[in-house]
Structure formats: structure tokens, C-alpha cells
Amino acid sequence: MSLTDSIKLGEYIRVLKLARKPSREEFIMIAKVAGAGILLIGFIGFVIYLLLTELPGNIF
């Protein structure tokens, strides 16, 4: 193991020591934000799909 690898390992260990389990309220808020983001990206993708499939047929 090189010096660079041991420095990276030390950084990972330091981050893990600072990490803690989120409270129930924090977890629910994170889940809501992540779910909203997934729905928003899915909706944008669906709109793009509709535009690319339906719009060219109506132009001509």
C-alpha cells in the first residue's frame, strides 16, 4: 500500500467517524426531496418523448 492509498483511507475513515444516522424527520425530508426530483425528471422526459413522437406527425 502506497502513501497515497493510506492518505485516502484516512480521509474515508475521518468522514465515516463524522457521519451519523439521520433522524426520522431528516430521513423523511430527504426521501420527499429525492422522490420529487425523480418525478420531475420523469415528467420532463415524458414531455420530451411526447414532443418528439407526436409533434413531427402533426407538422406534415
N, C-alpha and C positions, 0 to 999 in steps of 0.2 A: 504494500500500500504506500503510495507516494504522499508527499507533504500536502499536495493539493487535495487529494482524496480525504485526508484526515481533517483538513480545514472545512471542507464541505460537510463532512459527517458532524463536526462540531456545531456548524450552523443549523443543521437539521435537528440535532439534539436540543439546542437552545430554543428553537421555535416550538418543539414539542413540549418543553417544560413550561413555556408561556401559555400554551393552549389550554383551554378549559371547556368543559361541557356547557353548551348553551342552556339557558333557562327555557322553560316551556314556552313562554311568551316570545322569546327571541327566535326559537325554532319555528313557531307558527308564523311569525312575521317573515322570516326567510323563505319559508315554504310558499307563502302567499305571493311574495315578490317573484320568486322563481316561476311559479305557476302562471302568473300574469305575463311574464316575459315569454314563456313558451307559447301561451295562447296568442300573444301579439305577433310573434314571429310566424306562427302558423296561419294567422289571419292574413298577414301581408303576403305570405307565399300563396295562399288560396286566391287572393285578389290578382296577383300576378298571373297565376295559372288561368284564371277566368279571362283576363285581358288578352293573353297570348292564344287562347283557344277559341274564344267567342268573337272577339273583335275583328280578326282578319276575315272571317266568314261573312261578316255584316258589311264590310267595306266594299266588296265587289259584288 
